[in-house]
Amino acid sequence: MKLIYPLIAATALMSACAPGVAIDTDMERGLVGAALGYGAAKAVKGNGDRGAIIGGLAGVFCDDAGVCSRPRY
């Protein structure tokens, strides 16, 4: 079951940082990541709270880690 948490984080990270999405701020990415992390954890009968925390953190810090970049205008 511990293998599933990195997969949840990766799912939330990729969907919150997908190119062309209108998610600009850390808070928006965090909320999307938390929602998707919760859903992914529940889909595999995992702990939804842990999935939301992992997904939220992944969404907030994805641009800081260089995984996704902020839109440049």
N, C-alpha and C positions, 0 to 999 in steps of 0.2 A: 504494500500500500504506500510505502514511502516513495516509491518511484513515481507515483502519480502526481505528487506535488510539483516537481519541476515541469511536468507536462502542463499542469494547470497554469503555472506562471508563464510558460512559453505561449500558451494559447491567449491568455489575457494580454501579454505584451505585444504579440503580433497584431491582434485585432485593435488594440488601442493606438498602435503606431503605424497602422496601414497607410500607405501612400494615398493621398487624395482625400482623406477624411477631414472633416471640419472640426477636429478636436485640437484646440490650440493650447490650452493651459494645462498645467500639472494637475489641477483639481479635476478637470474634465477627464483627462487620461486615467486618473486614479479611480474616479467613479465608474468609468467604463470597465477598467480592469477588475475592480471589485465585483461588479455585476457579472462579468463573464467568468471570473474565478469561482464565484459562488455557484453559478449554473453548471460549470464544468465539474466542480466537486460533487454536486448533487447528482449529476448524470452518471457518475461512476460510484455512487453510494458512499462518497467520502464525507468528511466534515465540512459543511458549507461555510462555517465561520473561518476556518483556516484557509479555505480556498479564496474567500473574499479578502482576507488580509494579504495573502500572497499576491493575488491579482491586483489589489489596490497598490501595494508597494511597487510591483513591477510596472504598473502604469505610470506612477508618479516619477520613478527614477529612470525610465527608459531613455529619455533624452539626455540625462546626466551621464548615463553609462555609454552613450554614443550609439545605442541600438536604433533609435529613431531620432530624427532631427526636427527641430522646430521649423515651421514654414518661414521662409525668408521672402520678404516683399520689398 
